[in-house]
Amino acid sequence: MAFAIHLRYTRLQLVSSKKVRNAKWIQSEATVKTAYLDIETNYVGTYTDQRLFRDCKNHKITVIGVRIVEGAKDAFVQLVGEEATREALLAVLAGVERIVTYNGRSIPDKVKGYIGFDFPVIAAQLGVVLDKTFPHLDLCPACWQAGLWGGQKAIEEILGLKRELPGKDGKWADDIWRRYKTTRNERFLEDLLTYNREDVFMLRRIEEALERRGLKSGIRS
């Protein structure tokens, strides 16, 4: 697939044989070129317990949301379904100096020695290990080290961060993708993309909230 991405001071230009959704600029004060990344998946395996989260080969990627912030430039891109290829993802991440996730790491953290979810799934599905390719900040062990415990949504509540779509989670995202694939109703897809966008944008809000509290550590994968 021919895919090229060109970052400019005033706009994001995407050239692709497939449509890449929802790219736009937003004002920002960040100086390091940072990608905030989150994925949604459709689980096709048989586990119903905690093993489900480690069954990476059976988590099919439905959406990769990436927000790239550099100075006043702020772009948001979603790769959806068949758009989520190794080539497309690396093109979106070209020139990025660090990636921020919540529980994304594939390298065991230094607090509990656990791995996360997003990067192991991306490695299994796309064949690239992002935290061996880019500097990475995982906000999950950073929160642990600061005495904050729970998944991303729980941390958002602790920090007083409000969502447009409260009460949704990864299981909902999986179910809504299945409904979209069955019905081809674009409303289901738009709901999923809105949910993923909130997941991604909340990463920066969590990072900023930790910085205001003086809690963010230097943990890297």
Secondary structure by P-SEA (a helix, b strand, c coil): cbbbbbbcccbbbbbccccccccbbbbbcccccccbbbbbbbbcccccccccccccccccccbbbbbbbcccbbbbbbbccccccaaaaaaaaccccccccccccccccccccccccaaaaaaaccccccccccccccaaaaaaaacccccaaaaaaaaccccccccccaaaaaaaaaaaaacccaaaaaaaaaaaaaaaaaaaaaaaaaaaacccccccc
